[in-house]
Amino acid sequence: MRVAHIELTDFRCYRAAALAPHPGVTALVGDNAQGKTNLLEAVVLCCAGRSHRTSRDRELVRWGAAAARAQVSAERYDGSHQVDMRILAEGGKAVRVNGSAIGRSGELMGHINGVLFSPEDLRMVKDGPAERRRFVDMELSQIRPSYYYALQRYNRALKQRGCLLREIAHKPGLRATLGDWDAQLAQSGAAIIEHRRAFLDRLSSAASETHAAIAGGERLKVDYLPSVASDAAGAALVDALFRALRAAEKQDLMRLTTSVGPHRDDLRLSVGGSDVRAYGSQGQQRTAALSMKLSELKVMREETGEWPVLMLDDVMSELDPGRRRQLLRMLGGVQAIVTCTDLSDLAGADIGACYRVSAGELTGM
């Protein structure tokens, strides 16, 4: 897959901008807070339907404008794909895929595939389980719409069960209806677990090889830690999850929250048997996060038959020279859009196109 064209109107700091990325490496160079990350954010938005930086869509609209627009076109083995997204300052957005309005957000998935790595991705290693689940959810949703829909169903049922737990405190008779929501959670939750299990098995293998290449032989191990430990599949997994929810009913009623299920899952990242989150140095944590992101590229290619676009947001300056060289070596054959404050950060890279970014304007270099 190759991103052929990016066009922005009233998006963040951009009044209007257009970019045709090179099939190889495109460098965006400029000082901080000039708009480099905003351009990558627009691509992520058209890949996943949401920003990686904010949950408030209105923040994407340039100050004083009524609406923002981000349009990304890509060439794939089956032809041209285009995602056109319009975000209203007053709230809401309209999405068109290949010229047609879509009725469900899941219809966006899979048209533009991308992997972004930014300094904030260290949170995936350093922070709590929610960041690691978010990593898995965003990548799996791009390549498997069935996962995205299962996640939507699960989150709706989870929200309803949470409301019911709080209502039961005032209306004890409603307790008998908890089983209905448990059944719904078990059905969609089992689908989520099976997708995650398969994805993370493949990701762990790819991450081990990638980490070894970057870190001089050290191998990264990724373990999936579901909150409901079960090797079952299909109907047996649905039953195991349902029974776990029923068993947790008493404590859930006391805490007014659902204590088991995929929304409580986690990943453990370890090198040499040691948990990177607890015992890794800053450099090891950064390398582990980068290895996870680069491994996504491989898994996405296996899943779709094409490389996604790789976006590296101001990460080169964070890596030591050895790791930087290894990373640049891995860019061969992959379309990459790389931001930096100094072009020397990309020394040794085969740069196909270079742009200066200043105050929301792009200028060829």
C-alpha positions in Angstrom: 0.0 0.0 0.0 1.2 3.5 -0.8 -0.2 6.8 0.4 -0.4 8.9 -2.7 -1.9 12.1 -1.5 -2.8 14.0 1.7 -4.9 17.1 1.7 -5.9 19.2 4.7 -8.3 22.1 5.1 -8.7 24.0 8.4 -7.1 21.0 10.2 -5.3 21.9 13.5 -2.8 24.7 12.5 -3.3 24.1 8.7 -5.5 26.5 6.7 -4.8 24.5 3.6 -2.0 22.0 2.8 -1.4 19.2 0.3 1.4 16.6 0.2 2.2 13.8 -2.2 4.5 11.5 -0.1 7.4 9.7 -1.8 7.0 5.9 -2.2 10.1 5.6 0.0 11.0 8.0 2.8 9.5 11.4 3.1 11.1 13.7 5.7 9.2 16.6 7.4 11.6 19.0 9.0 10.9 21.8 11.3 10.9 23.2 14.8 8.5 21.9 17.4 4.8 23.1 17.4 4.9 24.0 13.6 2.5 21.2 12.4 4.6 18.2 11.6 2.7 15.9 14.0 -0.6 17.3 12.9 -0.1 16.0 9.4 0.6 12.5 10.7 -2.4 12.8 13.0 -4.6 13.4 9.9 -3.3 10.1 8.3 -4.0 8.2 11.6 -7.5 9.7 11.7 -8.2 8.3 8.2 -6.7 4.9 9.1 -8.5 4.4 12.4 -11.4 6.9 12.5 -10.0 8.7 15.5 -7.0 10.7 16.6 -4.2 9.2 18.6 -3.8 12.5 20.5 -7.3 13.5 21.6 -10.8 12.0 22.0 -12.4 15.4 21.3 -12.8 15.7 17.5 -13.5 19.5 17.7 -9.9 20.0 18.8 -8.9 19.0 15.2 -10.7 22.1 13.8 -8.6 25.1 13.2 -9.5 28.0 15.6 -12.3 30.1 14.1 -13.2 27.6 11.4 -16.5 25.9 11.1 -15.1 22.5 10.0 -11.9 20.7 9.3 -11.3 18.3 6.5 -8.7 15.5 6.1 -8.4 13.5 2.9 -6.0 10.7 2.3 -5.7 8.7 -1.0 -3.8 5.5 -1.3 -2.9 3.0 -4.0 -3.4 -0.6 -3.1 -3.1 -3.9 -5.1 -6.8 -3.7 -5.8 -6.8 -0.1 -6.9 -7.2 3.4 -5.5 -8.8 4.0 -2.0 -9.7 7.4 -0.6 -10.9 8.4 2.8 -12.4 11.9 3.2 -13.3 13.0 6.7 -15.0 16.3 7.6 -15.1 17.3 11.3 -17.5 19.9 12.5 -16.5 22.4 15.2 -19.9 22.1 16.8 -19.5 18.4 17.0 -19.9 15.4 14.8 -18.2 14.3 11.6 -19.0 13.0 8.1 -16.9 10.3 6.5 -16.8 9.3 2.8 -14.9 6.3 1.5 -14.2 6.2 -2.2 -16.7 9.0 -2.7 -19.6 7.4 -0.8 -20.9 8.3 2.6 -20.6 5.4 5.1 -23.2 4.5 7.6 -21.0 2.6 10.1 -17.6 3.5 11.4 -16.4 0.0 10.7 -16.7 0.6 7.0 -13.7 2.9 7.2 -11.4 0.2 8.5 -8.9 -1.4 6.1 -8.9 1.2 3.4 -5.8 3.1 4.6 -3.5 1.2 6.9 -0.7 2.8 8.9 1.5 2.4 11.9 2.6 5.4 13.9 5.5 5.5 16.4 5.9 8.7 18.5 7.6 9.4 21.9 4.2 9.1 23.5 4.2 5.4 22.6 6.5 4.9 25.6 3.3 5.0 27.6 2.5 1.6 26.1 5.5 0.2 28.1 5.5 2.5 31.1 1.9 3.0 31.9 -1.0 0.8 32.9 -2.9 -1.9 31.0 -5.2 0.5 29.3 -2.4 1.8 27.1 -1.4 -1.7 26.0 -5.1 -2.6 25.3 -5.4 0.6 23.2 -2.4 -0.4 21.2 -3.9 -3.8 20.4 -7.4 -2.4 19.7 -6.2 0.3 17.2 -4.1 -2.1 15.2 -6.5 -5.0 15.2 -9.4 -2.8 14.2 -7.6 -1.7 11.1 -7.0 -5.2 9.7 -10.0 -7.0 11.1 -13.3 -5.2 10.9 -14.9 -8.2 12.7 -12.8 -7.4 15.7 -13.8 -3.7 15.6 -17.5 -4.7 15.6 -17.1 -7.2 18.4 -15.3 -4.5 20.4 -18.2 -2.0 19.8 -20.8 -4.6 20.9 -18.7 -5.5 24.0 -18.3 -1.8 25.0 -22.0 -1.1 24.6 -22.9 -4.1 26.8 -20.2 -3.2 29.3 -21.6 0.3 29.7 -25.2 -1.1 30.1 -24.0 -3.6 32.7 -22.3 -0.8 34.6 -25.4 1.2 34.7 -27.4 -1.8 35.8 -25.0 -2.5 38.7 -25.6 1.1 40.0 -29.4 0.8 39.6 -29.5 -2.5 41.5 -28.3 -0.6 44.6 -31.7 1.2 44.6 -33.8 -1.5 42.9 -32.6 -4.9 44.0 -35.2 -6.6 41.9 -33.3 -5.8 38.8 -30.5 -8.2 39.8 -32.2 -11.0 38.0 -31.5 -9.2 34.6 -27.7 -9.2 35.1 -27.4 -12.6 33.5 -28.7 -11.2 30.1 -25.9 -8.7 30.0 -23.4 -11.3 31.1 -24.5 -13.5 28.1 -23.9 -10.6 25.7 -20.5 -9.7 27.2 -19.5 -13.3 27.1 -20.4 -13.7 23.4 -18.6 -10.6 22.1 -15.8 -10.9 24.7 -14.9 -14.4 23.6 -14.5 -13.1 20.0 -12.2 -10.3 21.2 -10.1 -12.7 23.2 -9.7 -15.1 20.3 -8.7 -12.3 17.9 -6.2 -10.9 20.5 -4.7 -14.3 21.2 -4.0 -15.0 17.5 -2.7 -11.5 16.8 -0.4 -11.4 19.8 1.1 -14.9 19.1 2.2 -13.5 15.7 3.3 -10.2 17.1 5.4 -11.8 19.8 7.3 -13.8 17.2 7.9 -10.7 15.0 8.8 -8.5 18.0 11.4 -11.0 19.2 13.2 -10.9 15.8 12.9 -7.1 15.5 14.1 -6.4 19.0 17.1 -8.7 18.5 18.0 -6.8 15.3 17.8 -3.4 17.0 19.2 -4.3 20.4 22.2 -6.5 19.5 20.6 -9.9 20.0 18.3 -9.2 23.0 14.9 -10.7 22.4 11.6 -9.3 23.4 8.8 -11.6 24.6 5.2 -10.5 24.5 2.7 -12.4 26.7 -1.0 -12.0 26.5 -2.6 -11.8 30.0 -6.3 -12.2 29.7 -8.3 -11.5 32.8 -10.1 -14.8 32.3 -7.4 -17.4 32.0 -8.7 -20.1 29.6 -7.2 -22.0 26.7 -10.8 -22.8 25.4 -12.1 -21.6 22.1 -15.5 -21.1 20.5 -18.5 -22.0 22.6 -16.3 -23.3 25.4 -14.6 -19.9 25.7 -18.0 -18.1 25.7 -19.1 -20.4 28.5 -15.9 -19.8 30.5 -16.3 -16.1 30.3 -20.0 -16.3 31.2 -19.2 -18.3 34.3 -16.4 -15.9 35.3 -18.9 -13.0 35.1 -21.5 -14.8 37.1 -18.9 -15.8 39.8 -17.8 -12.1 40.0 -21.4 -10.8 40.5 -21.2 -10.3 44.2 -18.0 -8.3 44.2 -19.2 -6.4 41.1 -22.3 -5.3 43.0 -20.1 -4.1 45.9 -17.7 -2.2 43.7 -20.3 -1.1 41.1 -18.0 -2.1 38.2 -17.4 -5.2 36.0 -14.2 -6.8 37.2 -13.6 -9.5 34.6 -13.5 -9.5 30.8 -11.3 -8.2 27.9 -11.5 -4.7 29.3 -9.2 -5.9 32.1 -6.7 -7.7 29.8 -3.0 -6.8 29.8 0.3 -7.6 28.0 3.6 -8.4 29.6 6.8 -7.3 27.8 9.9 -8.9 29.0 13.6 -9.1 27.9 15.8 -11.9 29.3 12.9 -12.8 31.6 12.7 -9.4 33.2 9.6 -7.2 33.0 10.6 -4.2 30.9 8.0 -2.0 32.6 9.3 -2.7 36.1 13.0 -3.2 35.5 13.9 -1.9 32.1 16.0 1.2 31.6 14.7 4.2 29.6 16.6 3.0 26.6 15.3 -0.6 26.9 11.7 0.7 27.3 12.1 2.9 24.2 13.5 0.0 22.2 10.7 -2.4 23.3 8.1 0.1 22.2 9.7 0.7 18.9 10.1 -3.1 18.3 6.3 -3.5 19.0 5.5 -0.9 16.4 7.8 -2.2 13.8 6.4 -5.7 14.4 3.0 -4.4 13.6 4.3 -3.7 10.1 5.2 -7.3 9.6 1.9 -8.6 11.0 -0.1 -6.2 8.9 1.7 -7.2 5.8 1.0 -10.9 6.6 -2.6 -10.1 7.2 -3.3 -7.8 4.2 -0.5 -8.7 1.7 0.8 -5.2 1.7 3.0 -3.0 3.8 1.2 -0.2 5.7 2.6 3.3 5.7 5.0 3.8 8.6 5.0 7.2 10.4 7.9 8.1 12.7 7.2 11.2 14.7 10.3 12.8 16.1 11.8 9.6 17.4 15.2 9.5 15.7 16.7 12.0 18.2 15.6 9.8 21.0 17.6 6.8 19.8 21.3 6.2 20.2 23.3 6.1 16.9 23.4 2.3 16.8 19.7 1.8 17.2 19.1 4.7 14.7 21.2 2.9 12.0 19.3 -0.4 12.6 16.0 1.4 12.3 16.9 3.1 9.1 18.1 -0.2 7.7 14.6 -1.6 8.3 12.9 1.1 6.2 13.8 -0.5 2.9 10.7 -1.3 0.9 8.4 0.5 3.3 6.8 3.8 2.7 7.7 6.0 5.6 6.9 9.6 6.6 9.4 10.8 9.2 9.4 14.0 11.2 12.5 15.6 12.8 13.8 18.9 13.9 17.1 18.5 12.3 17.8 16.6 9.0 21.0 15.3 10.5 18.8 12.9 12.6 18.2 11.0 9.3 21.8 10.8 8.3 22.2 7.6 6.3 18.6 7.4 5.2 17.6 7.2 1.5 15.3 10.3 1.6 13.1 10.5 -1.4 11.4 13.8 -0.6 11.9 16.5 2.0 9.7 19.3 3.2 10.2 22.2 5.6 7.2 22.7 8.0 6.7 26.1 9.5 3.5 27.6 11.0 1.3 25.1 9.2 2.9 25.5 5.8 4.8 23.0 3.7 7.8 24.0 1.5 9.9 21.7 -0.6 13.6 21.4 0.3 
